[in-house]
């Protein structure tokens, strides 16, 4: 029995195990961060655990959040020395700093010369919704959804924009929908990497070369982790808080020439908010793609991203980042294959995420718990690890099935992934011991 319990478990209040109060505290911790009192309570309780030895080595950088993600190795506040602070982003120096970052990102991504890149507000969500609001409605739409964020785009299309000619191709967590159903004459919307499900598109071969519609790709956890076939992508968005380890709130919008043509020849029938406008009066807003922004950016974050790009280029550029992510993920996959309690929820190994590795708990008795009890179990594991300083923010997304997820993107060091895995085993045993037979 894989990690099984002897009887149907229930959380106990025994002195030598995690109490119900401790479990409740762990739930609060996942939402608001561990308080000093909660840390002390957990550490005191865990110190009384008998027969469960702690691993001897901890990750040097125990940051495995799926966003914002780990800073690049070697990062320090000194990276931000010389930031243009107290100055307007519209000044000559401000525009130059933004233009330099646009050029650096374009180079790192190896974009075709006729593609445009802009820095926009609202992280990846803002960038993607900017494209949806500005470009949809000209054709029918095929929407492919298999994780939380993919279904948010479904809601935008169906409930917000109320587009009638939309076909939803969805799949359950752990699976991809049938991508071959993408229509040549229709727009295509999809998420390249499902961070909440651990499932990605392995390639872009399924997107028709002779498509008449546009391909919209939410690539926020895919860029710099897997090859991007730009010839198949017309609208691509991401946030530099993911694979570059930048700070939140800024998004990147990339448009192909075909997307630009749509923007200047088509006007949706709904109002477009200022934050979503990258075309006006039948022309593309060229300034937006050359160093101006729609609203005020953080120049501190701009400088932070510029330094992250410099780190990326020194680490082998795009190919180097992709190699780091694949190596990190493979360490987690190998551990999953040998685990007696954890399982890989992804049905097809070829579609496993290279950046957000999902972990299911495979113990049969765990599956007998109701959803809330399962989430308490996972939250308690995450809180134990946080209290020990072994891992932060690894509980699965609140709308995903109960489980863990580990960010294995390129800013994470392989040695830290290796050091983390015995701690996952330890946390599982500790919380399992809190279930009274």
Secondary structure, DSSP 4 states (H G I P E B T S, - for coil): -TT--SS---B---TTS--HHHHHHHHHHHHH---HHHHHHHHHHHHT--S-PPPS---SS-B--SSS-PPPTT--GGGGTT---SS-TTSHHHHHHHHHHHHHHHHHHT--TT-EEEEEESHHHHHHHHHHHHHTTSS-EEEEE-SHHHHHHHHIIIIIS--SSEEEEE--TT----GGG--TTSEEEEESEETTTTEE-S-STTS-TT-SSPEEEE-TTTTTTS---GGG-SEEEEETTSTT---SSEEEEEE-HHHHHHHHH---SS---GGG-SEETTEE-GGGGTT--SS---HHHHHHHHHHHHHHHHTTHHHHHHHHHHHHHHHHHHHHHH-SSEE---SSGGGB-SSEEEEEE--HHHHHS-HHHHHHHHHHHHHHHHHHTS-BS-BPPTTSPS-EEEE--TTS-HHHHHHHHHHHHHHHHHHHHTB--
